[in-house]
Amino acid sequence: MGRNIPQKTLIDIIKYPILTDKTTRLIEENRYCFAVEVKANKPQIKEAIEKLFDVHIKKIGTLYVKKKSKRVGKYIGKKSEYKKAIIKLRDNERIKLFSEN
């Protein structure tokens, strides 16, 4: 990881966390899902997550989510494709996605 990616680019690599029923269950296993830049590779994603959230990644997996047709009434459109990264952290580390009230 000798390459230092600028801070602005790190934020551009990680788009947003994916929060669904399945990914919420994965958080209990210390695994987190993020939508990332399509052209980003695993070392870039790893460096971005580690620097932005101050954690250490144990394992990372990526996959492409393809375009899907979506119907709203009589109109048919497409949901855009994106790249998903599934991050496994070390046992004693967490990413705080929800604010505690």
C-alpha positions as CSV (number, residue, x, y, z in Angstrom):
1,M,0.0,0.0,0.0
2,G,2.8,2.4,-0.8
3,R,0.6,4.4,-3.0
4,N,-1.0,7.3,-1.2
5,I,-4.4,8.1,-2.8
6,P,-5.5,11.7,-2.2
7,Q,-8.3,12.1,0.4
8,K,-10.8,13.5,-2.2
9,T,-10.3,10.4,-4.3
10,L,-10.9,8.1,-1.3
11,I,-14.3,9.7,-0.8
12,D,-15.1,9.2,-4.5
13,I,-14.2,5.5,-4.4
14,I,-16.8,4.7,-1.7
15,K,-20.2,5.9,-2.8
16,Y,-22.6,4.8,0.0
17,P,-23.3,1.8,2.4
18,I,-25.9,-0.7,1.2
19,L,-28.5,-1.2,3.9
20,T,-31.0,-4.0,3.3
21,D,-32.4,-6.8,5.4
22,K,-29.6,-9.1,4.3
23,T,-26.8,-6.6,4.8
24,T,-28.1,-5.7,8.2
25,R,-27.8,-9.4,9.2
26,L,-24.3,-9.4,7.8
27,I,-23.3,-6.5,10.2
28,E,-23.8,-8.9,13.1
29,E,-21.1,-11.1,11.5
30,N,-18.9,-8.0,11.2
31,R,-19.3,-7.7,7.4
32,Y,-20.3,-4.5,5.7
33,C,-21.5,-3.8,2.2
34,F,-20.7,-0.7,0.2
35,A,-21.5,0.6,-3.3
36,V,-18.1,1.5,-4.8
37,E,-16.8,3.1,-8.0
38,V,-17.0,0.6,-10.9
39,K,-13.4,1.1,-11.9
40,A,-12.0,0.7,-8.4
41,N,-10.0,-2.4,-7.6
42,K,-9.6,-4.3,-4.3
43,P,-6.4,-2.6,-3.0
44,Q,-7.9,0.9,-3.7
45,I,-11.2,-0.1,-1.9
46,K,-9.3,-1.5,1.0
47,E,-7.1,1.6,1.4
48,A,-10.2,3.9,1.1
49,I,-12.2,2.0,3.8
50,E,-9.2,1.7,6.2
51,K,-8.4,5.5,6.0
52,L,-12.0,6.8,6.0
53,F,-13.3,4.6,8.9
54,D,-10.0,4.0,10.7
55,V,-10.4,0.2,10.7
56,H,-8.4,-2.9,9.5
57,I,-9.8,-5.1,6.8
58,K,-9.4,-8.9,7.1
59,K,-11.1,-9.8,3.8
60,I,-12.7,-8.1,0.9
61,G,-15.0,-9.4,-1.9
62,T,-16.4,-7.5,-4.9
63,L,-19.2,-8.2,-7.4
64,Y,-21.0,-6.4,-10.1
65,V,-24.8,-5.8,-9.7
66,K,-26.2,-5.7,-13.3
67,K,-28.9,-3.5,-14.7
68,K,-32.5,-4.5,-13.8
69,S,-35.8,-3.5,-15.4
70,K,-38.1,-1.6,-13.1
71,R,-41.8,-0.8,-13.9
72,V,-43.7,2.1,-12.5
73,G,-47.2,2.0,-13.9
74,K,-47.0,1.7,-17.6
75,Y,-43.4,3.0,-17.8
76,I,-40.4,0.7,-17.9
77,G,-37.0,1.9,-16.9
78,K,-33.7,0.5,-15.8
79,K,-32.0,0.6,-12.4
80,S,-28.3,1.4,-13.0
81,E,-25.6,-1.1,-12.5
82,Y,-23.0,-0.7,-9.7
83,K,-20.1,-2.5,-8.0
84,K,-20.6,-3.9,-4.5
85,A,-17.8,-4.5,-2.0
86,I,-18.4,-6.8,0.9
87,I,-15.9,-6.0,3.7
88,K,-15.0,-8.3,6.6
89,L,-13.3,-6.5,9.5
90,R,-11.1,-7.9,12.3
91,D,-13.1,-9.3,15.2
92,N,-12.6,-6.3,17.6
93,E,-13.4,-3.5,15.1
94,R,-16.7,-2.0,14.0
95,I,-17.9,0.7,11.6
96,K,-20.6,2.9,13.1
97,L,-23.3,3.3,10.4
98,F,-26.2,4.2,12.8
99,S,-26.2,7.0,15.3
100,E,-26.9,5.8,18.9
101,N,-29.7,7.8,20.6
